Amino acid sequence: MTLKMGLVKWYSQSEGFGIISPLDGGNDIYVNRSGIANSRKKLLTEGQRVEFSTYLGSRGLTAEDVIAY
C-alpha cells in the first residue's frame, strides 16, 4: 500500500463525499465519509492536508484510510 499526500478540493458535509487533489499532480480522487480514518465526525474541510491510499472503486479512483491533518 502506497500512501499519498493531497489537499481536500471540496467536501460536502451533508452528502458525505468530496474530492481530493493529490500533491503529485495526478487526477482528482473521490473520497467518501467511510474512507476517513481519524475523525469521529468523519469531516473534511476545503484546503485541509490529507494522507491516503487509493483503490479502484465504482466511481473511479477512490481514497481510503484518509488521515486529515
N, CA, C and O atoms as a GROMACS GRO file, in nm:
protein
  276
    1MET      N    1   0.085  -0.118   0.000
    1MET     CA    2   0.000   0.000   0.000
    1MET      C    3   0.089   0.124   0.000
    1MET      O    4   0.176   0.139   0.086
    2THR      N    5   0.067   0.211  -0.096
    2THR     CA    6   0.142   0.335  -0.106
    2THR      C    7   0.055   0.450  -0.057
    2THR      O    8  -0.058   0.467  -0.104
    3LEU      N    9   0.108   0.529   0.036
    3LEU     CA   10   0.034   0.645   0.085
    3LEU      C   11   0.069   0.766   0.001
    3LEU      O   12   0.184   0.785  -0.040
    4LYS      N   13  -0.032   0.849  -0.024
    4LYS     CA   14  -0.015   0.972  -0.099
    4LYS      C   15  -0.056   1.089  -0.012
    4LYS      O   16  -0.126   1.072   0.087
    5MET      N   17  -0.010   1.208  -0.050
    5MET     CA   18  -0.049   1.330   0.018
    5MET      C   19  -0.136   1.412  -0.078
    5MET      O   20  -0.117   1.407  -0.199
    6GLY      N   21  -0.230   1.486  -0.022
    6GLY     CA   22  -0.315   1.570  -0.104
    6GLY      C   23  -0.383   1.678  -0.025
    6GLY      O   24  -0.364   1.692   0.096
    7LEU      N   25  -0.464   1.757  -0.095
    7LEU     CA   26  -0.544   1.863  -0.035
    7LEU      C   27  -0.691   1.838  -0.069
    7LEU      O   28  -0.723   1.796  -0.180
    8VAL      N   29  -0.778   1.863   0.027
    8VAL     CA   30  -0.922   1.849   0.001
    8VAL      C   31  -0.964   1.963  -0.091
    8VAL      O   32  -0.954   2.080  -0.055
    9LYS      N   33  -1.011   1.928  -0.208
    9LYS     CA   34  -1.055   2.027  -0.307
    9LYS      C   35  -1.193   2.080  -0.267
    9LYS      O   36  -1.217   2.200  -0.267
   10TRP      N   37  -1.282   1.989  -0.233
   10TRP     CA   38  -1.413   2.023  -0.177
   10TRP      C   39  -1.469   1.900  -0.108
   10TRP      O   40  -1.433   1.787  -0.140
   11TYR      N   41  -1.558   1.924  -0.012
   11TYR     CA   42  -1.621   1.814   0.062
   11TYR      C   43  -1.758   1.860   0.108
   11TYR      O   44  -1.770   1.966   0.171
   12SER      N   45  -1.860   1.783   0.079
   12SER     CA   46  -1.997   1.814   0.121
   12SER      C   47  -2.024   1.741   0.252
   12SER      O   48  -2.034   1.618   0.255
   13GLN      N   49  -2.036   1.818   0.361
   13GLN     CA   50  -2.064   1.758   0.492
   13GLN      C   51  -2.199   1.686   0.489
   13GLN      O   52  -2.213   1.578   0.546
   14SER      N   53  -2.298   1.745   0.425
   14SER     CA   54  -2.433   1.688   0.424
   14SER      C   55  -2.441   1.560   0.340
   14SER      O   56  -2.514   1.468   0.375
   15GLU      N   57  -2.368   1.555   0.230
   15GLU     CA   58  -2.372   1.438   0.142
   15GLU      C   59  -2.268   1.333   0.181
   15GLU      O   60  -2.285   1.215   0.150
   16GLY      N   61  -2.161   1.375   0.248
   16GLY     CA   62  -2.060   1.280   0.296
   16GLY      C   63  -1.960   1.235   0.191
   16GLY      O   64  -1.905   1.125   0.200
   17PHE      N   65  -1.934   1.318   0.091
   17PHE     CA   66  -1.832   1.285  -0.008
   17PHE      C   67  -1.768   1.411  -0.062
   17PHE      O   68  -1.818   1.522  -0.042
   18GLY      N   69  -1.656   1.392  -0.132
   18GLY     CA   70  -1.586   1.506  -0.189
   18GLY      C   71  -1.474   1.462  -0.280
   18GLY      O   72  -1.471   1.349  -0.328
   19ILE      N   73  -1.381   1.554  -0.304
   19ILE     CA   74  -1.271   1.532  -0.397
   19ILE      C   75  -1.140   1.574  -0.331
   19ILE      O   76  -1.133   1.678  -0.264
   20ILE      N   77  -1.036   1.493  -0.349
   20ILE     CA   78  -0.901   1.523  -0.303
   20ILE      C   79  -0.814   1.546  -0.426
   20ILE      O   80  -0.821   1.469  -0.523
   21SER      N   81  -0.733   1.652  -0.422
   21SER     CA   82  -0.634   1.678  -0.527
   21SER      C   83  -0.499   1.630  -0.477
   21SER      O   84  -0.447   1.684  -0.379
   22PRO      N   85  -0.439   1.529  -0.540
   22PRO     CA   86  -0.309   1.480  -0.496
   22PRO      C   87  -0.199   1.584  -0.516
   22PRO      O   88  -0.200   1.657  -0.614
   23LEU      N   89  -0.105   1.590  -0.423
   23LEU     CA   90   0.005   1.685  -0.434
   23LEU      C   91   0.100   1.649  -0.547
   23LEU      O   92   0.176   1.735  -0.593
   24ASP      N   93   0.098   1.524  -0.593
   24ASP     CA   94   0.187   1.484  -0.702
   24ASP      C   95   0.136   1.527  -0.840
   24ASP      O   96   0.200   1.500  -0.942
   25GLY      N   97   0.020   1.595  -0.843
   25GLY     CA   98  -0.032   1.646  -0.968
   25GLY      C   99  -0.115   1.548  -1.048
   25GLY      O  100  -0.152   1.577  -1.162
   26GLY      N  101  -0.147   1.433  -0.993
   26GLY     CA  102  -0.229   1.335  -1.063
   26GLY      C  103  -0.374   1.377  -1.070
   26GLY      O  104  -0.410   1.488  -1.032
   27ASN      N  105  -0.459   1.287  -1.118
   27ASN     CA  106  -0.602   1.312  -1.130
   27ASN      C  107  -0.667   1.325  -0.992
   27ASN      O  108  -0.620   1.265  -0.895
   28ASP      N  109  -0.775   1.404  -0.985
   28ASP     CA  110  -0.851   1.417  -0.861
   28ASP      C  111  -0.906   1.281  -0.819
   28ASP      O  112  -0.930   1.194  -0.902
   29ILE      N  113  -0.925   1.265  -0.687
   29ILE     CA  114  -0.964   1.137  -0.630
   29ILE      C  115  -1.090   1.154  -0.546
   29ILE      O  116  -1.097   1.244  -0.462
   30TYR      N  117  -1.188   1.069  -0.569
   30TYR     CA  118  -1.314   1.068  -0.494
   30TYR      C  119  -1.288   1.022  -0.351
   30TYR      O  120  -1.208   0.930  -0.328
   31VAL      N  121  -1.355   1.084  -0.254
   31VAL     CA  122  -1.346   1.039  -0.115
   31VAL      C  123  -1.487   1.036  -0.056
   31VAL      O  124  -1.566   1.128  -0.073
   32ASN      N  125  -1.516   0.927   0.015
   32ASN     CA  126  -1.643   0.908   0.082
   32ASN      C  127  -1.620   0.914   0.232
   32ASN      O  128  -1.510   0.882   0.279
   33ARG      N  129  -1.720   0.954   0.308
   33ARG     CA  130  -1.711   0.961   0.454
   33ARG      C  131  -1.656   0.831   0.514
   33ARG      O  132  -1.580   0.836   0.611
   34SER      N  133  -1.693   0.718   0.459
   34SER     CA  134  -1.648   0.589   0.514
   34SER      C  135  -1.498   0.568   0.498
   34SER      O  136  -1.441   0.481   0.564
   35GLY      N  137  -1.432   0.645   0.410
   35GLY     CA  138  -1.288   0.632   0.388
   35GLY      C  139  -1.203   0.714   0.482
   35GLY      O  140  -1.080   0.705   0.479
   36ILE      N  141  -1.268   0.797   0.568
   36ILE     CA  142  -1.194   0.883   0.661
   36ILE      C  143  -1.160   0.802   0.786
   36ILE      O  144  -1.249   0.747   0.851
   37ALA      N  145  -1.031   0.794   0.817
   37ALA     CA  146  -0.986   0.705   0.925
   37ALA      C  147  -0.975   0.770   1.062
   37ALA      O  148  -0.996   0.702   1.162
   38ASN      N  149  -0.943   0.897   1.072
   38ASN     CA  150  -0.902   0.951   1.202
   38ASN      C  151  -0.996   1.052   1.264
   38ASN      O  152  -0.953   1.132   1.348
   39SER      N  153  -1.121   1.052   1.228
   39SER     CA  154  -1.212   1.151   1.284
   39SER      C  155  -1.343   1.086   1.323
   39SER      O  156  -1.405   1.015   1.244
   40ARG      N  157  -1.386   1.111   1.446
   40ARG     CA  158  -1.516   1.057   1.490
   40ARG      C  159  -1.630   1.110   1.405
   40ARG      O  160  -1.723   1.037   1.371
   41LYS      N  161  -1.622   1.239   1.371
   41LYS     CA  162  -1.731   1.301   1.295
   41LYS      C  163  -1.718   1.278   1.145
   41LYS      O  164  -1.810   1.308   1.070
   42LYS      N  165  -1.604   1.225   1.101
   42LYS     CA  166  -1.582   1.195   0.960
   42LYS      C  167  -1.602   1.318   0.871
   42LYS      O  168  -1.675   1.313   0.772
   43LEU      N  169  -1.536   1.428   0.908
   43LEU     CA  170  -1.549   1.553   0.834
   43LEU      C  171  -1.416   1.595   0.775
   43LEU      O  172  -1.310   1.572   0.834
   44LEU      N  173  -1.422   1.657   0.659
   44LEU     CA  174  -1.305   1.717   0.596
   44LEU      C  175  -1.342   1.861   0.561
   44LEU      O  176  -1.459   1.893   0.543
   45THR      N  177  -1.240   1.947   0.552
   45THR     CA  178  -1.266   2.085   0.513
   45THR      C  179  -1.180   2.122   0.392
   45THR      O  180  -1.071   2.068   0.373
   46GLU      N  181  -1.231   2.212   0.312
   46GLU     CA  182  -1.160   2.256   0.192
   46GLU      C  183  -1.022   2.309   0.227
   46GLU      O  184  -1.006   2.390   0.319
   47GLY      N  185  -0.921   2.262   0.153
   47GLY     CA  186  -0.784   2.304   0.174
   47GLY      C  187  -0.708   2.225   0.279
   47GLY      O  188  -0.588   2.246   0.298
   48GLN      N  189  -0.775   2.134   0.346
   48GLN     CA  190  -0.711   2.053   0.451
   48GLN      C  191  -0.613   1.953   0.389
   48GLN      O  192  -0.643   1.891   0.287
   49ARG      N  193  -0.496   1.937   0.452
   49ARG     CA  194  -0.397   1.837   0.407
   49ARG      C  195  -0.442   1.700   0.453
   49ARG      O  196  -0.490   1.683   0.566
   50VAL      N  197  -0.428   1.601   0.365
   50VAL     CA  198  -0.464   1.464   0.398
   50VAL      C  199  -0.360   1.366   0.345
   50VAL      O  200  -0.288   1.395   0.249
   51GLU      N  201  -0.353   1.253   0.409
   51GLU     CA  202  -0.271   1.140   0.363
   51GLU      C  203  -0.370   1.026   0.338
   51GLU      O  204  -0.465   1.009   0.414
   52PHE      N  205  -0.348   0.949   0.233
   52PHE     CA  206  -0.447   0.848   0.196
   52PHE      C  207  -0.385   0.742   0.106
   52PHE      O  208  -0.277   0.760   0.050
   53SER      N  209  -0.455   0.631   0.096
   53SER     CA  210  -0.423   0.529  -0.004
   53SER      C  211  -0.542   0.525  -0.100
   53SER      O  212  -0.645   0.588  -0.074
   54THR      N  213  -0.530   0.454  -0.210
   54THR     CA  214  -0.637   0.451  -0.310
   54THR      C  215  -0.669   0.309  -0.354
   54THR      O  216  -0.588   0.217  -0.340
   55TYR      N  217  -0.788   0.294  -0.409
   55TYR     CA  218  -0.829   0.171  -0.475
   55TYR      C  219  -0.921   0.209  -0.590
   55TYR      O  220  -0.974   0.320  -0.592
   56LEU      N  221  -0.940   0.120  -0.684
   56LEU     CA  222  -1.028   0.145  -0.797
   56LEU      C  223  -1.169   0.100  -0.760
   56LEU      O  224  -1.196  -0.020  -0.752
   57GLY      N  225  -1.257   0.196  -0.737
   57GLY     CA  226  -1.395   0.167  -0.698
   57GLY      C  227  -1.491   0.193  -0.812
   57GLY      O  228  -1.449   0.220  -0.924
   58SER      N  229  -1.620   0.186  -0.782
   58SER     CA  230  -1.723   0.206  -0.884
   58SER      C  231  -1.727   0.349  -0.936
   58SER      O  232  -1.780   0.374  -1.044
   59ARG      N  233  -1.670   0.444  -0.860
   59ARG     CA  234  -1.665   0.584  -0.903
   59ARG      C  235  -1.526   0.623  -0.951
   59ARG      O  236  -1.494   0.742  -0.957
   60GLY      N  237  -1.445   0.526  -0.985
   60GLY     CA  238  -1.309   0.552  -1.029
   60GLY      C  239  -1.213   0.542  -0.913
   60GLY      O  240  -1.240   0.473  -0.815
   61LEU      N  241  -1.101   0.611  -0.923
   61LEU     CA  242  -1.001   0.608  -0.818
   61LEU      C  243  -1.060   0.669  -0.691
   61LEU      O  244  -1.108   0.782  -0.692
   62THR      N  245  -1.055   0.594  -0.581
   62THR     CA  246  -1.122   0.632  -0.456
   62THR      C  247  -1.022   0.629  -0.342
   62THR      O  248  -0.940   0.538  -0.332
   63ALA      N  249  -1.029   0.729  -0.255
   63ALA     CA  250  -0.940   0.737  -0.139
   63ALA      C  251  -0.994   0.652  -0.024
   63ALA      O  252  -1.115   0.643  -0.002
   64GLU      N  253  -0.901   0.590   0.050
   64GLU     CA  254  -0.937   0.518   0.171
   64GLU      C  255  -0.826   0.542   0.273
   64GLU      O  256  -0.719   0.593   0.240
   65ASP      N  257  -0.854   0.504   0.397
   65ASP     CA  258  -0.756   0.525   0.506
   65ASP      C  259  -0.711   0.671   0.511
   65ASP      O  260  -0.593   0.700   0.533
   66VAL      N  261  -0.805   0.764   0.492
   66VAL     CA  262  -0.775   0.907   0.486
   66VAL      C  263  -0.745   0.959   0.626
   66VAL      O  264  -0.827   0.945   0.716
   67ILE      N  265  -0.629   1.019   0.643
   67ILE     CA  266  -0.589   1.081   0.769
   67ILE      C  267  -0.578   1.230   0.743
   67ILE      O  268  -0.498   1.275   0.661
   68ALA      N  269  -0.659   1.308   0.815
   68ALA     CA  270  -0.659   1.453   0.798
   68ALA      C  271  -0.565   1.518   0.898
   68ALA      O  272  -0.554   1.474   1.012
   69TYR      N  273  -0.496   1.625   0.854
   69TYR     CA  274  -0.402   1.699   0.939
   69TYR      C  275  -0.454   1.837   0.966
   69TYR      O  276  -0.390   1.915   1.036
   0.00000   0.00000   0.00000
